[in-house]
């Protein structure tokens, strides 16, 4: 069964056009069969600008992971 794949993102700043500049910090997998989720962080921002919040965004293109 396939799993849904989400990117774990942190908005670092905004560019000159006001668009967000994002840092990919890991992935989250959701099992389609039972809805359970697993989170893998590859990076955690540090410093006073990090407020502890991440954004979870479904991976573009509908990518799925085949791990059970």
N, C-alpha and C positions, 0 to 999 in steps of 0.2 A: 504494500500500500504506500502511496506517496504522501509526503509531508509538505505542508506549506512552509515556505522560507521567507523570513522577514529580515531586513537589515536593522541593526541597532545603530542609531546615528546621534551625534551631538553637534549642535549648531555652534560653531566656533565664533563666527563673526558674520558680517555682511559685506558684500563687495560694493563698488561704487554705484552700481545700479540698484542697490537695495535688496539683492538676492542673497539668500543664505549661503554661507560657505560651511559645508558639512564634513565632519570627520566620521568615518565608519569605524565603530568600536567593536563590532561583533555581529553575531547572527542569532536569531531566535527561530526554532523549528516548532511547528504545531502539527501533531498527529491528526490526520483527517479522521481516523477511526474513532478516537475518543476525545479529541479536543485538547489533550494534555500538551503543555508547552515546555521546551527546554531552551535555556539561554547559555550562549558561550560568548564571553567577553574576551577580546584580544587586546583591548586597550581601555584604560580608564583615565579620563582627563584629570589633571590635578591643578591646583592653584585657586586663587580667590574668585576667578571668573566662572569656575565650574560650580553650578548650583545643585548638582546631584540628579538632574533630569536628563533622560534620554528620549529620543523619538523613535518609535517602532514603525517602520514603513515596509509594506509588502514589496518584495523584490519586483522590479519592473520586468515585464515580459512573462509574468506568470511562472517563473522558475519554480520547480519542485525538486525536492530531494527524495531519492528512492530508498533511503535507509528506513528500516522499520522501527 
